């Protein structure tokens, strides 16, 4: 899947992930009830994640969370380990809702700046 979502940093510093026209068609043509797991959500985010955005592990930014974390400002060492992370974004409601649920219901989801 490619080109199904668009990542946009908002003026308030948060990250808005929106379904594209193709993303809306894909979601509603193939799912009567969208899955709520992170794997599904990451599949929909494949385009941006293959073009400069990164899905990070919480320990990469010293976070104590199970939320997905994204950043466009990441540096790796020669072994592929994360050595620097600039601005990064997380989904604070991860214990209550899935970002996939917001994406399906509203057409977008907001990740807070960390």
NORPE-V812021 format. One record per backbone hydrogen bond with DSSP energy under -0.5 kcal/mol. NH is the residue of the N-H (numbers start at 1). CO is the residue of the C=O. If there is no record, write none. Layout:
nh | co
NH | CO
NH | CO
//
This chain:
nh | co
6 | 18
8 | 16
10 | 8
10 | 14
13 | 10
15 | 111
16 | 8
16 | 14
17 | 15
17 | 109
18 | 6
18 | 16
19 | 107
20 | 4
24 | 20
25 | 21
26 | 22
27 | 23
28 | 24
29 | 25
30 | 26
31 | 27
41 | 37
42 | 38
43 | 39
44 | 40
45 | 41
46 | 43
49 | 45
50 | 46
50 | 47
51 | 48
53 | 48
54 | 71
56 | 54
56 | 69
60 | 57
61 | 58
63 | 58
65 | 63
69 | 56
70 | 89
71 | 54
72 | 87
73 | 87
74 | 72
75 | 84
77 | 81
80 | 77
83 | 75
84 | 75
86 | 73
89 | 70
90 | 112
91 | 68
92 | 90
94 | 91
96 | 93
97 | 93
101 | 98
102 | 98
103 | 99
104 | 100
105 | 101
106 | 102
107 | 102
107 | 103
108 | 102
109 | 17
111 | 15
112 | 90
114 | 88
//
